[in-house]
Amino acid sequence: MGVKFGNLARIRHVVTYSLSPFEQRAFPNYLSKGVLNMWRRFSEQVFRVVPPFIVAYLVCAWVKEEGERALRKNPADYENDE
C-alpha cells in the first residue's frame, strides 16, 4: 500500500544541490565584510535620504508657527476699548 515512511518519491529530471551542514559556516565574514558593507551603504545613501526629511521638518515647524501667529489677536486693535 504505497511507499513506506522515509522512502521519498523518485522524481525524474529534477536535480537539487545542497551543502552538508558540516561544510557550511553560520556567518562567514560577518564582521569583516558585513558591518563594513553596511556602513558603506549607509554613508552612500544618507545624503540622499536625510535632506528631504530636514526640509519637511523645517516646513512643518514654519507652518505651525505661522498658524499660531495667524490665530492670535492683534493687541493694537483693542487699545482704545474700555
Distance bins in CASP14 RR format, pairs under 12 A and 6 or more apart:
PFRMAT RR
TARGET T0000
AUTHOR 0000-0000-0000
RMODE 2
METHOD distances of the structure
MODEL  1
2 9 0 0 0 0 1 0 0 0 0 0 0
3 9 1 0 0 1 0 0 0 0 0 0 0
3 10 0 0 0 0 1 0 0 0 0 0 0
8 14 0 0 0 0 0 1 0 0 0 0 0
8 16 0 0 0 0 0 1 0 0 0 0 0
18 24 0 0 0 0 1 0 0 0 0 0 0
19 25 0 0 0 0 0 1 0 0 0 0 0
27 33 0 0 0 0 0 1 0 0 0 0 0
27 34 0 0 0 0 1 0 0 0 0 0 0
27 35 0 0 0 0 0 1 0 0 0 0 0
28 34 0 0 0 0 0 1 0 0 0 0 0
29 35 0 0 0 0 1 0 0 0 0 0 0
29 36 0 0 0 0 1 0 0 0 0 0 0
29 37 0 0 0 0 1 0 0 0 0 0 0
30 36 0 0 0 0 0 1 0 0 0 0 0
30 37 0 0 0 0 0 1 0 0 0 0 0
30 38 0 0 0 0 0 1 0 0 0 0 0
31 37 0 0 0 0 0 1 0 0 0 0 0
31 38 0 0 0 0 0 1 0 0 0 0 0
31 39 0 0 0 0 0 1 0 0 0 0 0
33 39 0 0 0 0 0 1 0 0 0 0 0
33 40 0 0 0 0 0 1 0 0 0 0 0
34 40 0 0 0 0 1 0 0 0 0 0 0
34 41 0 0 0 0 1 0 0 0 0 0 0
34 42 0 0 0 0 0 1 0 0 0 0 0
35 41 0 0 0 0 0 1 0 0 0 0 0
35 42 0 0 0 0 0 1 0 0 0 0 0
36 42 0 0 0 0 0 1 0 0 0 0 0
36 43 0 0 0 0 0 1 0 0 0 0 0
37 43 0 0 0 0 0 1 0 0 0 0 0
37 44 0 0 0 0 0 1 0 0 0 0 0
38 44 0 0 0 0 0 1 0 0 0 0 0
38 45 0 0 0 0 0 1 0 0 0 0 0
39 45 0 0 0 0 0 1 0 0 0 0 0
39 46 0 0 0 0 0 1 0 0 0 0 0
40 46 0 0 0 0 0 1 0 0 0 0 0
41 48 0 0 0 0 0 1 0 0 0 0 0
41 49 0 0 0 0 0 1 0 0 0 0 0
42 48 0 0 0 0 0 1 0 0 0 0 0
42 49 0 0 0 0 1 0 0 0 0 0 0
42 50 0 0 0 0 0 1 0 0 0 0 0
43 49 0 0 0 0 0 1 0 0 0 0 0
43 50 0 0 0 0 0 1 0 0 0 0 0
45 51 0 0 0 0 0 1 0 0 0 0 0
46 52 0 0 0 0 0 1 0 0 0 0 0
46 53 0 0 0 0 0 1 0 0 0 0 0
46 54 0 0 0 0 0 1 0 0 0 0 0
47 53 0 0 0 0 0 1 0 0 0 0 0
47 54 0 0 0 0 0 1 0 0 0 0 0
49 55 0 0 0 0 0 1 0 0 0 0 0
49 56 0 0 0 0 0 1 0 0 0 0 0
50 56 0 0 0 0 0 1 0 0 0 0 0
50 57 0 0 0 0 0 1 0 0 0 0 0
51 57 0 0 0 0 0 1 0 0 0 0 0
51 58 0 0 0 0 0 1 0 0 0 0 0
52 58 0 0 0 0 0 1 0 0 0 0 0
52 59 0 0 0 0 0 1 0 0 0 0 0
53 59 0 0 0 0 0 1 0 0 0 0 0
53 60 0 0 0 0 0 1 0 0 0 0 0
54 60 0 0 0 0 0 1 0 0 0 0 0
54 61 0 0 0 0 0 1 0 0 0 0 0
55 61 0 0 0 0 0 1 0 0 0 0 0
55 62 0 0 0 0 0 1 0 0 0 0 0
56 62 0 0 0 0 0 1 0 0 0 0 0
56 63 0 0 0 0 0 1 0 0 0 0 0
57 63 0 0 0 0 0 1 0 0 0 0 0
57 64 0 0 0 0 0 1 0 0 0 0 0
58 64 0 0 0 0 0 1 0 0 0 0 0
58 65 0 0 0 0 0 1 0 0 0 0 0
59 65 0 0 0 0 0 1 0 0 0 0 0
59 66 0 0 0 0 0 1 0 0 0 0 0
60 66 0 0 0 0 0 1 0 0 0 0 0
60 67 0 0 0 0 0 1 0 0 0 0 0
61 67 0 0 0 0 0 1 0 0 0 0 0
61 68 0 0 0 0 0 1 0 0 0 0 0
62 68 0 0 0 0 0 1 0 0 0 0 0
62 69 0 0 0 0 0 1 0 0 0 0 0
63 69 0 0 0 0 0 1 0 0 0 0 0
63 70 0 0 0 0 0 1 0 0 0 0 0
64 70 0 0 0 0 0 1 0 0 0 0 0
64 71 0 0 0 0 0 1 0 0 0 0 0
65 71 0 0 0 0 0 1 0 0 0 0 0
65 72 0 0 0 0 0 1 0 0 0 0 0
66 72 0 0 0 0 0 1 0 0 0 0 0
73 79 0 0 0 0 0 1 0 0 0 0 0
73 81 0 0 0 0 0 1 0 0 0 0 0
75 81 0 0 0 0 0 1 0 0 0 0 0
END
